[in-house]
């Protein structure tokens, strides 16, 4: 963090923690750390869910392409067989 601002976001996205005062004890600092890590974990899970959805859409497109190419090849083979029949 540079200048007290979180990397990649606004400083107004998160509520300030009470542990910013110098008279905070170690347990309050640990609580603040755990809350920050919980928020990061939630963000990570959200991004992973979006990533999985993108992968599934890509997989569907890939299978559609494979099935379409196979269909064209089979149609061409059937047309060749039918045109060469007496």
TIMI-2910 file (N, C-alpha, C, CB; in pm, 1 decimal, decimal comma, always signed):
<rs>
+----------+----------+----------+----------+----------+----------+----------+----------+----------+----------+----------+----------+------+
!      n_x !      n_y !      n_z !     ca_x !     ca_y !     ca_z !      c_x !      c_y !      c_z !     cb_x !     cb_y !     cb_z ! resn !
+----------+----------+----------+----------+----------+----------+----------+----------+----------+----------+----------+----------+------+
!    +84,2 !   -117,4 !     +0,0 !     +0,0 !     +0,0 !     +0,0 !    +88,6 !   +123,6 !     +0,0 !    -95,7 !     -0,1 !   +121,3 !  Unk !
!    +53,5 !   +212,9 !    -83,4 !   +128,2 !   +336,6 !    -94,8 !    +39,2 !   +451,1 !    -50,0 !   +178,9 !   +358,5 !   -239,5 !  Unk !
!    +85,6 !   +528,3 !    +44,7 !    +10,7 !   +645,7 !    +87,0 !   -117,4 !   +611,2 !   +161,9 !    -22,2 !   +730,0 !    -32,0 !  Unk !
!   -128,6 !   +488,6 !   +215,9 !   -246,1 !   +452,0 !   +293,2 !   -365,3 !   +407,5 !   +209,9 !   -286,2 !   +566,1 !   +377,0 !  Unk !
!   -353,8 !   +409,1 !    +77,8 !   -463,5 !   +366,9 !     -8,6 !   -444,7 !   +220,8 !    -47,1 !   -471,8 !   +456,1 !   -134,8 !  Unk !
!   -552,4 !   +141,0 !    -47,3 !   -538,7 !     +2,9 !    -89,5 !   -509,3 !     -4,3 !   -239,0 !   -665,3 !    -76,4 !    -55,6 !  Unk !
!   -432,3 !   -104,5 !   -278,1 !   -400,5 !   -122,1 !   -419,4 !   -523,4 !   -173,1 !   -492,4 !   -281,5 !   -219,3 !   -438,0 !  Unk !
!   -555,7 !   -112,0 !   -602,7 !   -663,6 !   -159,4 !   -687,4 !   -803,5 !   -123,1 !   -640,7 !   -654,3 !   -304,2 !   -699,3 !  Unk !
!   -818,6 !    -21,8 !   -560,8 !   -953,2 !    +13,8 !   -519,5 !   -954,8 !   +145,6 !   -444,4 !  -1012,6 !    -95,8 !   -433,6 !  Unk !
!  -1072,2 !   +189,8 !   -413,8 !  -1089,7 !   +314,3 !   -343,0 !  -1076,1 !   +292,7 !   -192,8 !  -1224,9 !   +375,6 !   -376,3 !  Unk !
!  -1026,4 !   +390,9 !   -123,9 !  -1014,1 !   +378,7 !    +20,5 !  -1150,9 !   +387,0 !    +88,2 !   -921,4 !   +487,3 !    +75,1 !  Unk !
!  -1255,1 !   +423,6 !    +13,4 !  -1388,8 !   +437,0 !    +68,6 !  -1471,1 !   +308,3 !    +54,6 !  -1460,4 !   +551,5 !     +0,9 !  Unk !
!  -1412,6 !   +202,5 !     -4,6 !  -1486,3 !    +78,7 !    -22,1 !  -1501,1 !     +0,7 !   +107,5 !  -1418,7 !     -6,6 !   -125,0 !  Unk !
!  -1409,9 !    +19,2 !   +199,5 !  -1409,8 !    -57,3 !   +322,5 !  -1429,7 !    +35,5 !   +441,3 !  -1279,5 !   -136,5 !   +337,0 !  Unk !
!  -1494,6 !    -17,1 !   +545,2 !  -1511,3 !    +61,3 !   +666,3 !  -1377,0 !    +70,1 !   +738,2 !  -1620,0 !     -0,7 !   +758,3 !  Unk !
!  -1346,0 !   +184,3 !   +799,2 !  -1219,6 !   +194,2 !   +871,3 !  -1222,9 !   +106,8 !   +995,9 !  -1189,9 !   +340,2 !   +909,0 !  Unk !
!  -1108,8 !    +51,3 !  +1029,2 !  -1098,7 !    -32,1 !  +1147,6 !  -1059,5 !    +54,3 !  +1266,6 !   -996,6 !   -146,1 !  +1126,4 !  Unk !
!  -1106,8 !    +15,1 !  +1382,8 !  -1077,3 !    +89,6 !  +1505,0 !   -932,9 !    +72,9 !  +1549,1 !  -1169,5 !    +45,7 !  +1616,1 !  Unk !
!   -860,9 !    -16,1 !  +1485,3 !   -726,0 !    -48,0 !  +1529,2 !   -621,7 !    +48,4 !  +1472,5 !   -691,7 !   -189,3 !  +1489,6 !  Unk !
!   -662,0 !   +154,8 !  +1412,0 !   -567,0 !   +249,5 !  +1356,2 !   -503,5 !   +335,8 !  +1463,8 !   -634,8 !   +337,0 !  +1253,7 !  Unk !
!   -554,2 !   +329,1 !  +1585,1 !   -502,3 !   +410,5 !  +1694,6 !   -379,6 !   +343,4 !  +1756,4 !   -611,2 !   +433,5 !  +1801,8 !  Unk !
!   -284,0 !   +419,8 !  +1804,9 !   -163,1 !   +359,4 !  +1862,7 !   -189,4 !   +281,6 !  +1990,6 !    -61,3 !   +466,1 !  +1890,3 !  Unk !
!   -297,7 !   +309,0 !  +2062,6 !   -323,4 !   +239,2 !  +2188,1 !   -390,8 !   +103,5 !  +2168,4 !   -408,9 !   +325,1 !  +2277,2 !  Unk !
!   -400,1 !    +57,9 !  +2046,4 !   -459,7 !    -72,6 !  +2018,3 !   -371,1 !   -183,9 !  +2071,1 !   -483,0 !    -90,3 !  +1867,8 !  Unk !
!   -435,1 !   -288,1 !  +2120,8 !   -361,6 !   -404,2 !  +2167,5 !   -342,6 !   -504,4 !  +2055,5 !   -433,2 !   -469,1 !  +2284,5 !  Unk !
!   -260,9 !   -607,7 !  +2080,1 !   -235,0 !   -708,6 !  +1975,8 !   -360,4 !   -785,3 !  +1935,1 !   -129,9 !   -806,8 !  +2023,9 !  Unk !
!   -453,8 !   -806,1 !  +2030,0 !   -574,2 !   -880,7 !  +1993,8 !   -661,6 !   -800,6 !  +1897,6 !   -654,0 !   -917,4 !  +2119,5 !  Unk !
!   -665,3 !   -670,0 !  +1914,3 !   -743,3 !   -586,7 !  +1821,9 !   -677,8 !   -584,9 !  +1685,0 !   -757,6 !   -442,8 !  +1876,0 !  Unk !
!   -545,8 !   -585,0 !  +1683,5 !   -474,9 !   -587,8 !  +1556,7 !   -501,9 !   -719,9 !  +1484,8 !   -323,7 !   -567,6 !  +1578,5 !  Unk !
!   -504,0 !   -828,9 !  +1558,5 !   -533,2 !   -958,9 !  +1499,6 !   -676,8 !   -964,3 !  +1448,8 !   -508,7 !  -1070,4 !  +1601,5 !  Unk !
!   -769,8 !   -907,5 !  +1522,1 !   -908,9 !   -902,2 !  +1476,3 !   -920,5 !   -824,0 !  +1346,3 !   -998,5 !   -839,3 !  +1583,7 !  Unk !
!   -851,0 !   -712,1 !  +1339,3 !   -854,5 !   -631,1 !  +1216,9 !   -794,6 !   -708,9 !  +1100,4 !   -778,4 !   -497,8 !  +1237,0 !  Unk !
!   -684,5 !   -778,8 !  +1125,3 !   -621,2 !   -859,3 !  +1020,9 !   -716,2 !   -969,7 !   +973,3 !   -489,2 !   -920,8 !  +1072,7 !  Unk !
!   -784,7 !  -1034,4 !  +1066,5 !   -878,0 !  -1140,2 !  +1029,6 !   -994,6 !  -1085,5 !   +947,7 !   -930,3 !  -1210,2 !  +1154,5 !  Unk !
!  -1041,4 !   -967,4 !   +979,5 !  -1150,5 !   -907,6 !   +901,1 !  -1103,3 !   -873,0 !   +760,5 !  -1204,8 !   -781,4 !   +970,9 !  Unk !
!   -981,4 !   -821,6 !   +748,6 !   -926,8 !   -789,9 !   +615,8 !   -912,0 !   -917,4 !   +533,5 !   -790,0 !   -717,6 !   +628,1 !  Unk !
!   -859,2 !  -1022,8 !   +596,2 !   -841,0 !  -1148,3 !   +523,8 !   -975,9 !  -1210,2 !   +484,6 !   -760,2 !  -1247,1 !   +609,0 !  Unk !
!  -1077,3 !  -1194,7 !   +568,6 !  -1210,5 !  -1245,1 !   +533,4 !  -1265,0 !  -1171,4 !   +411,1 !  -1307,7 !  -1229,7 !   +652,7 !  Unk !
!  -1246,3 !  -1040,3 !   +405,7 !  -1291,7 !   -963,3 !   +289,0 !  -1214,8 !  -1004,1 !   +164,1 !  -1275,2 !   -812,1 !   +314,0 !  Unk !
!  -1086,1 !  -1026,7 !   +177,3 !  -1006,5 !  -1070,5 !    +62,2 !  -1051,9 !  -1206,7 !    +14,2 !   -857,7 !  -1074,4 !    +97,5 !  Unk !
!  -1083,6 !  -1296,2 !   +107,5 !  -1128,8 !  -1430,3 !    +71,2 !  -1260,7 !  -1423,8 !     -3,5 !  -1143,1 !  -1518,1 !   +195,9 !  Unk !
!  -1350,5 !  -1338,5 !    +41,4 !  -1479,2 !  -1321,4 !    -27,4 !  -1456,3 !  -1271,6 !   -170,3 !  -1570,5 !  -1222,3 !    +50,3 !  Unk !
!  -1366,4 !  -1176,0 !   -185,9 !  -1334,7 !  -1125,0 !   -319,9 !  -1273,5 !  -1231,5 !   -408,3 !  -1240,3 !  -1006,9 !   -310,3 !  Unk !
!  -1186,3 !  -1313,1 !   -350,5 !  -1123,7 !  -1421,0 !   -426,5 !  -1227,5 !  -1523,1 !   -471,5 !  -1015,1 !  -1489,5 !   -342,8 !  Unk !
!  -1318,3 !  -1559,9 !   -382,7 !  -1423,8 !  -1654,5 !   -420,0 !  -1513,0 !  -1598,4 !   -530,3 !  -1508,4 !  -1690,1 !   -297,9 !  Unk !
!  -1542,7 !  -1470,2 !   -522,9 !  -1625,1 !  -1407,5 !   -627,0 !  -1554,2 !  -1412,1 !   -761,8 !  -1658,3 !  -1261,7 !   -589,6 !  Unk !
!  -1425,2 !  -1377,8 !   -762,3 !  -1350,5 !  -1380,1 !   -888,2 !  -1337,4 !  -1522,1 !   -942,4 !  -1211,8 !  -1318,6 !   -868,8 !  Unk !
!  -1318,0 !  -1620,1 !   -855,6 !  -1308,3 !  -1758,5 !   -900,6 !  -1440,7 !  -1807,0 !   -959,0 !  -1265,7 !  -1848,8 !   -785,1 !  Unk !
!  -1551,3 !  -1765,3 !   -900,8 !  -1682,4 !  -1801,9 !   -954,4 !  -1701,4 !  -1743,7 !  -1094,0 !  -1794,6 !  -1753,6 !   -860,8 !  Unk !
!  -1662,3 !  -1618,8 !  -1112,0 !  -1671,7 !  -1556,9 !  -1244,7 !  -1580,6 !  -1627,5 !  -1344,5 !  -1635,6 !  -1407,8 !  -1237,1 !  Unk !
!  -1461,8 !  -1664,1 !  -1299,9 !  -1365,9 !  -1732,9 !  -1386,2 !  -1420,3 !  -1869,3 !  -1428,0 !  -1230,2 !  -1748,9 !  -1314,8 !  Unk !
!  -1480,2 !  -1943,1 !  -1335,3 !  -1539,9 !  -2072,2 !  -1368,3 !  -1652,9 !  -2056,6 !  -1469,8 !  -1592,1 !  -2140,3 !  -1241,8 !  Unk !
!  -1733,3 !  -1954,3 !  -1455,4 !  -1842,5 !  -1931,0 !  -1550,6 !  -1786,4 !  -1901,2 !  -1689,9 !  -1932,5 !  -1814,0 !  -1502,8 !  Unk !
!  -1678,3 !  -1822,8 !  -1696,2 !  -1616,8 !  -1792,8 !  -1826,2 !  -1560,3 !  -1919,8 !  -1889,7 !  -1505,2 !  -1687,1 !  -1810,4 !  Unk !
!  -1499,2 !  -2005,6 !  -1808,4 !  -1443,9 !  -2130,8 !  -1859,8 !  -1555,4 !  -2220,6 !  -1913,2 !  -1364,3 !  -2203,9 !  -1749,9 !  Unk !
!  -1667,6 !  -2227,3 !  -1843,7 !  -1779,5 !  -2309,5 !  -1889,4 !  -1835,9 !  -2258,7 !  -2021,4 !  -1889,3 !  -2312,5 !  -1784,0 !  Unk !
!  -1847,2 !  -2126,4 !  -2034,7 !  -1896,4 !  -2071,1 !  -2161,3 !  -1799,2 !  -2101,4 !  -2274,9 !  -1917,9 !  -1919,1 !  -2149,3 !  Unk !
!  -1669,9 !  -2090,9 !  -2247,2 !  -1569,0 !  -2121,1 !  -2348,9 !  -1574,9 !  -2268,4 !  -2388,1 !  -1427,9 !  -2085,1 !  -2297,9 !  Unk !
!  -1594,8 !  -2355,2 !  -2290,5 !  -1604,1 !  -2498,0 !  -2318,7 !  -1725,8 !  -2527,9 !  -2406,8 !  -1611,9 !  -2578,2 !  -2187,5 !  Unk !
!  -1838,6 !  -2463,4 !  -2378,4 !  -1957,9 !  -2483,0 !  -2461,7 !  -1931,1 !  -2439,1 !  -2605,5 !  -2077,9 !  -2404,8 !  -2403,8 !  Unk !
!  -1866,0 !  -2324,8 !  -2621,0 !  -1834,5 !  -2277,1 !  -2756,8 !  -1741,5 !  -2372,9 !  -2828,9 !  -1771,1 !  -2137,7 !  -2751,4 !  Unk !
!  -1644,1 !  -2426,5 !  -2755,7 !  -1549,8 !  -2520,1 !  -2816,1 !  -1621,5 !  -2645,5 !  -2863,8 !  -1439,4 !  -2557,0 !  -2716,5 !  Unk !
!  -1710,4 !  -2701,0 !  -2782,2 !  -1783,8 !  -2820,0 !  -2823,1 !  -1877,4 !  -2790,7 !  -2939,6 !  -1862,5 !  -2875,9 !  -2706,1 !  Unk !
!  -1937,9 !  -2674,2 !  -2940,4 !  -2023,4 !  -2637,9 !  -3054,1 !  -1941,6 !  -2632,1 !  -3182,8 !  -2092,7 !  -2502,2 !  -3029,0 !  Unk !
!  -1821,5 !  -2579,6 !  -3175,4 !  -1733,8 !  -2572,8 !  -3292,8 !  -1695,8 !  -2712,5 !  -3339,0 !  -1607,2 !  -2490,9 !  -3261,6 !  Unk !
!  -1660,2 !  -2799,6 !  -3245,0 !  -1621,7 !  -2936,4 !  -3280,9 !  -1738,2 !  -3010,6 !  -3345,3 !  -1572,9 !  -3012,7 !  -3156,9 !  Unk !
!  -1856,6 !  -2999,0 !  -3287,3 !  -1974,5 !  -3066,9 !  -3342,3 !  -2009,2 !  -3009,6 !  -3479,7 !  -2095,3 !  -3053,2 !  -3246,2 !  Unk !
!  -1997,3 !  -2880,2 !  -3497,6 !  -2027,1 !  -2818,7 !  -3627,4 !  -1930,4 !  -2866,1 !  -3735,1 !  -2021,8 !  -2666,3 !  -3616,5 !  Unk !
!  -1802,2 !  -2870,7 !  -3703,4 !  -1702,8 !  -2917,1 !  -3801,7 !  -1727,3 !  -3063,7 !  -3835,4 !  -1558,2 !  -2897,6 !  -3747,8 !  Unk !
!  -1756,8 !  -3145,4 !  -3735,1 !  -1786,3 !  -3286,8 !  -3761,4 !  -1910,7 !  -3299,9 !  -3849,3 !  -1806,3 !  -3364,2 !  -3628,6 !  Unk !
!  -2011,0 !  -3217,4 !  -3825,1 !  -2131,5 !  -3220,3 !  -3907,6 !  -2103,9 !  -3184,4 !  -4052,8 !  -2234,5 !  -3126,0 !  -3851,2 !  Unk !
!  -2020,6 !  -3084,5 !  -4074,1 !  -1986,1 !  -3043,9 !  -4210,8 !  -1908,5 !  -3154,6 !  -4280,8 !  -1903,7 !  -2913,1 !  -4210,0 !  Unk !
!  -1814,8 !  -3216,3 !  -4209,5 !  -1736,3 !  -3325,0 !  -4269,8 !  -1827,0 !  -3443,2 !  -4304,4 !  -1623,1 !  -3370,5 !  -4173,8 !  Unk !
!  -1916,5 !  -3479,3 !  -4213,1 !  -2007,5 !  -3590,2 !  -4241,9 !  -2103,0 !  -3556,6 !  -4356,4 !  -2087,1 !  -3626,6 !  -4117,0 !  Unk !
!  -2152,6 !  -3434,2 !  -4361,8 !  -2241,1 !  -3394,9 !  -4471,4 !  -2168,4 !  -3401,4 !  -4605,0 !  -2296,1 !  -3253,7 !  -4448,0 !  Unk !
!  -2043,8 !  -3359,4 !  -4605,3 !  -1964,8 !  -3366,2 !  -4728,5 !  -1942,0 !  -3511,1 !  -4769,5 !  -1829,8 !  -3294,3 !  -4710,5 !  Unk !
!  -1914,9 !  -3598,2 !  -4672,5 !  -1893,6 !  -3740,2 !  -4704,5 !  -2022,1 !  -3802,4 !  -4757,7 !  -1844,4 !  -3817,8 !  -4579,7 !  Unk !
!  -2134,0 !  -3774,0 !  -4697,3 !  -2262,4 !  -3827,9 !  -4744,1 !  -2293,5 !  -3776,1 !  -4884,2 !  -2376,5 !  -3790,1 !  -4646,6 !  Unk !
!  -2266,7 !  -3649,1 !  -4908,9 !  -2292,0 !  -3593,1 !  -5041,6 !  -2204,3 !  -3658,1 !  -5146,2 !  -2269,2 !  -3442,9 !  -5041,4 !  Unk !
!  -2079,2 !  -3685,8 !  -5111,4 !  -1988,3 !  -3753,2 !  -5205,4 !  -2037,1 !  -3895,1 !  -5235,0 !  -1844,1 !  -3757,2 !  -5148,4 !  Unk !
!  -2081,5 !  -3965,0 !  -5131,8 !  -2129,0 !  -4102,1 !  -5150,9 !  -2256,1 !  -4101,2 !  -5235,9 !  -2155,3 !  -4171,1 !  -5014,0 !  Unk !
!  -2346,7 !  -4009,0 !  -5210,4 !  -2472,3 !  -4004,3 !  -5286,6 !  -2450,6 !  -3962,3 !  -5430,9 !  -2570,0 !  -3909,2 !  -5220,7 !  Unk !
!  -2354,2 !  -3875,9 !  -5457,2 !  -2331,3 !  -3830,3 !  -5594,4 !  -2256,1 !  -3934,6 !  -5676,2 !  -2253,6 !  -3698,8 !  -5594,2 !  Unk !
!  -2181,9 !  -4023,4 !  -5610,9 !  -2108,6 !  -4126,4 !  -5686,3 !  -2191,9 !  -4252,4 !  -5705,9 !  -1978,4 !  -4161,7 !  -5614,7 !  Unk !
!  -2306,7 !  -4263,0 !  -5642,1 !  -2393,0 !  -4381,0 !  -5658,2 !  -2460,4 !  -4377,3 !  -5795,6 !  -2500,4 !  -4387,2 !  -5544,9 !  Unk !
!  -2477,2 !  -4498,6 !  -5859,0 !  -2538,2 !  -4500,1 !  -5993,6 !  -2685,2 !  -4472,4 !  -5996,7 !  -2515,2 !  -4630,0 !  -6057,2 !  Unk !
+----------+----------+----------+----------+----------+----------+----------+----------+----------+----------+----------+----------+------+
</rs>
